[in-house]
Amino acid sequence: MANTIFHIALHVNERDVNSFYLDVLHGEITGKFELSKEISSEIFKINKSVNVVQVSCEEIDFELFIDDDPQLPTFAHVCFLSAQAKKIMERANQNGYHTYVRNNSSGTYFISDANSNLFEIKTGKERS
Protein backbone atom coordinates (compact mmCIF):
# COMPACT_ATOMS: atom_id res chain seq x y z
CA MET A 1 0.00 0.00 0.00
CA ALA A 2 1.30 3.48 -0.90
CA ASN A 3 1.64 6.18 1.72
CA THR A 4 -1.08 8.82 1.64
CA ILE A 5 -1.20 12.18 3.39
CA PHE A 6 -4.12 12.20 5.82
CA HIS A 7 -3.93 15.90 6.77
CA ILE A 8 -1.52 18.80 7.05
CA ALA A 9 -1.31 20.53 10.44
CA LEU A 10 -0.41 24.22 10.63
CA HIS A 11 0.02 26.87 13.33
CA VAL A 12 -2.30 29.75 12.30
CA ASN A 13 -3.73 33.06 13.49
CA GLU A 14 -7.41 32.91 14.38
CA ARG A 15 -8.37 35.53 11.78
CA ASP A 16 -6.85 33.44 8.99
CA VAL A 17 -9.33 30.58 9.43
CA ASN A 18 -12.06 32.54 7.66
CA SER A 19 -10.16 35.10 5.58
CA PHE A 20 -7.45 32.76 4.25
CA TYR A 21 -8.47 29.10 4.55
CA LEU A 22 -12.18 29.60 3.81
CA ASP A 23 -12.16 32.68 1.54
CA VAL A 24 -8.85 32.34 -0.35
CA LEU A 25 -8.48 28.53 -0.47
CA HIS A 26 -12.27 27.92 -0.55
CA GLY A 27 -12.13 25.48 2.35
CA GLU A 28 -14.97 24.14 4.47
CA ILE A 29 -14.86 23.56 8.21
CA THR A 30 -15.28 19.83 8.89
CA GLY A 31 -14.67 19.78 12.65
CA LYS A 32 -13.33 21.53 15.74
CA PHE A 33 -11.75 20.36 18.99
CA GLU A 34 -9.61 21.58 21.87
CA LEU A 35 -6.26 19.95 22.52
CA SER A 36 -5.66 19.99 26.28
CA LYS A 37 -2.58 21.56 27.85
CA GLU A 38 -1.43 18.13 29.05
CA ILE A 39 -1.69 16.43 25.66
CA SER A 40 -0.19 19.46 23.88
CA SER A 41 2.76 19.30 26.27
CA GLU A 42 3.24 15.55 25.78
CA ILE A 43 3.07 15.61 21.97
CA PHE A 44 4.42 19.03 20.94
CA LYS A 45 6.29 20.20 24.06
CA ILE A 46 4.05 23.31 24.05
CA ASN A 47 2.63 23.84 27.51
CA LYS A 48 -0.81 25.29 26.69
CA SER A 49 -4.19 24.19 25.42
CA VAL A 50 -5.08 25.05 21.84
CA ASN A 51 -8.21 25.12 19.71
CA VAL A 52 -7.98 23.17 16.46
CA VAL A 53 -10.17 23.71 13.40
CA GLN A 54 -10.32 21.00 10.74
CA VAL A 55 -10.74 22.40 7.23
CA SER A 56 -11.02 20.65 3.87
CA CYS A 57 -9.80 22.71 0.90
CA GLU A 58 -10.80 20.90 -2.29
CA GLU A 59 -9.57 17.46 -1.15
CA ILE A 60 -6.65 18.74 0.96
CA ASP A 61 -7.38 18.38 4.67
CA PHE A 62 -5.83 20.71 7.24
CA GLU A 63 -5.74 20.79 11.02
CA LEU A 64 -5.34 24.44 11.94
CA PHE A 65 -3.86 24.97 15.41
CA ILE A 66 -5.11 28.41 16.48
CA ASP A 67 -2.36 30.40 18.20
CA ASP A 68 -1.61 34.04 17.53
CA ASP A 69 2.01 33.86 18.74
CA PRO A 70 4.27 34.59 15.75
CA GLN A 71 6.56 31.96 14.28
CA LEU A 72 10.10 32.30 13.02
CA PRO A 73 10.47 32.17 9.22
CA THR A 74 11.29 28.72 7.83
CA PHE A 75 11.68 27.06 4.43
CA ALA A 76 8.73 24.78 5.19
CA HIS A 77 5.82 25.00 2.77
CA VAL A 78 2.90 23.05 1.33
CA CYS A 79 2.87 22.55 -2.45
CA PHE A 80 -0.17 21.44 -4.41
CA LEU A 81 -1.51 21.41 -7.95
CA SER A 82 -4.66 23.35 -8.80
CA ALA A 83 -6.45 24.31 -11.98
CA GLN A 84 -7.49 27.39 -9.97
CA ALA A 85 -3.92 28.45 -9.05
CA LYS A 86 -4.14 31.93 -10.60
CA LYS A 87 -7.58 32.57 -9.07
CA ILE A 88 -6.34 31.50 -5.63
CA MET A 89 -3.42 33.90 -5.94
CA GLU A 90 -5.78 36.70 -7.01
CA ARG A 91 -8.07 36.06 -4.01
CA ALA A 92 -5.02 36.14 -1.72
CA ASN A 93 -4.01 39.52 -3.21
CA GLN A 94 -7.54 40.87 -2.79
CA ASN A 95 -7.53 39.81 0.87
CA GLY A 96 -4.17 41.48 1.54
CA TYR A 97 -1.99 38.37 1.84
CA HIS A 98 1.61 38.20 0.65
CA THR A 99 1.95 36.69 -2.84
CA TYR A 100 4.78 35.98 -5.24
CA VAL A 101 4.53 34.83 -8.85
CA ARG A 102 7.49 32.86 -10.10
CA ASN A 103 8.48 34.05 -13.56
CA ASN A 104 8.60 30.78 -15.40
CA SER A 105 6.42 28.88 -17.84
CA SER A 106 5.11 26.41 -15.24
CA GLY A 107 2.60 28.76 -13.61
CA THR A 108 3.88 28.69 -10.02
CA TYR A 109 2.39 30.94 -7.34
CA PHE A 110 3.42 31.42 -3.72
CA ILE A 111 1.02 32.75 -1.09
CA SER A 112 1.30 32.95 2.68
CA ASP A 113 -1.11 33.49 5.53
CA ALA A 114 -0.54 36.00 8.35
CA ASN A 115 1.48 33.43 10.36
CA SER A 116 3.93 32.89 7.46
CA ASN A 117 2.58 29.45 6.47
CA LEU A 118 3.70 29.29 2.85
CA PHE A 119 1.85 27.60 -0.02
CA GLU A 120 3.34 26.88 -3.43
CA ILE A 121 0.52 26.40 -5.91
CA LYS A 122 1.31 25.03 -9.34
CA THR A 123 -1.06 25.18 -12.27
CA GLY A 124 -2.48 21.72 -12.81
CA LYS A 125 -5.51 19.82 -13.89
CA GLU A 126 -8.25 19.17 -11.34
CA ARG A 127 -8.73 15.65 -10.06
CA SER A 128 -11.37 13.73 -11.92
Secondary structure by P-SEA (a helix, b strand, c coil): cbbbbcbbbbbcccccccccccccccccccbbbbbcaaaaaacccccbbbbbbbbbcccbbbbcccccccccccccbbbbbbcaaaaaaaaaaaaccbbbbbccccbbbbbbccccbbbbbccccccc
